[in-house]
Amino acid sequence: MIKRLRNQRGAALIETAITIPMVLLVSVAIFEFGRAYQTWQVLTNAAREGARVSILIDQPDSAVTSAVRNYMTTGRLPNAGSAPIVVERGVPFGPGTTASRITINYPFNFMVLNTVARLVVASSNLGQGTLTMSAVALMRNES
């Protein structure tokens, strides 16, 4: 029995060394993708807010862009001032009606996903680079 315990002495250490990076990767991935989903929700709501302003009569594009950027800033998105916002008015919506379309393209970067993924696989490029998120809102114009 004593001989058997001596043979298994380092097994727990090796199992721990193998599983901790994988558990850490799963945990970080959950947090990172949750942050990405929250960012996408803020972008979608910002596009809707811009569309609400754009359908009003006599609202310039600068008011629409300002409303979108204010919502993005309130949603704590970094670099909200540099995200490209496209305002399109007069988009065909149906018979005899037009709409306004707001499109936002936002660069999203994962914070620590790549670093933790490299603990599991040294040559991993998971979470590396910039992901461009897009949000589009379309609303019918008022008469």
C-alpha positions, -999 to +999 in steps of 0.1 A: +000+000+000+028+024+008+045+017-025+012+025-043+009+059-026+044+068-036+037+061-073+006+084-072+022+112-053+026+136-082-006+126-101-028+152-084-003+180-092-002+169-129-040+167-131-043+202-115-017+216-139-037+203-169-072+213-158-066+248-143-058+264-177-088+248-193-111+259-164-096+294-166-102+295-203-139+286-200-144+311-172-127+340-191-146+331-223-179+333-205-170+368-192-156+380-225-186+368-246-209+383-220-191+416-224-194+413-262-231+406-259-236+436-236-217+458-261-239+446-290-270+453-269-258+489-263-251+494-300-285+480-310-303+504-285-281+533-297-291+527-333-328+526-323-324+558-304-308+574-334-337+561-356-362+576-332-346+610-336-341+607-374-378+601-382-388+634-366-394+663-390-366+689-392-340+669-373-305+672-389-281+643-392-259+659-365-288+656-340-291+619-349-253+613-346-253+631-313-281+610-299-263+578-309-230+589-295-247+600-262-263+566-258-230+548-265-212+570-240-240+564-214-236+527-221-199+530-212-185+520-246-149+532-251-142+550-283-178+560-288-167+592-305-148+574-333-173+547-343-187+554-379-224+561-379-243+561-412-277+580-414-298+572-444-331+589-450-358+581-476-352+544-476-382+527-493-403+510-466-435+501-483-461+514-507-458+552-505-438+553-473-401+558-466-379+551-436-347+562-419-319+537-414-291+541-389-260+518-391-233+517-365-200+498-370-181+495-337-146+479-333-146+454-303-116+439-288-114+410-263-094+419-233-078+388-219-092+359-240-061+355-262-037+355-232-056+328-214-061+307-247-023+307-251-021+289-217-040+260-232-025+261-268+006+282-272-001+291-309-037+300-303-051+332-320-085+330-303-097+365-294-069+382-312-076+412-334-106+434-337-141+422-342-164+447-360-199+447-345-227+462-366-261+474-355-289+486-378-322+502-370-349+510-395-380+531-386-408+545-408-407+583-413-434+605-400-455+623-426 
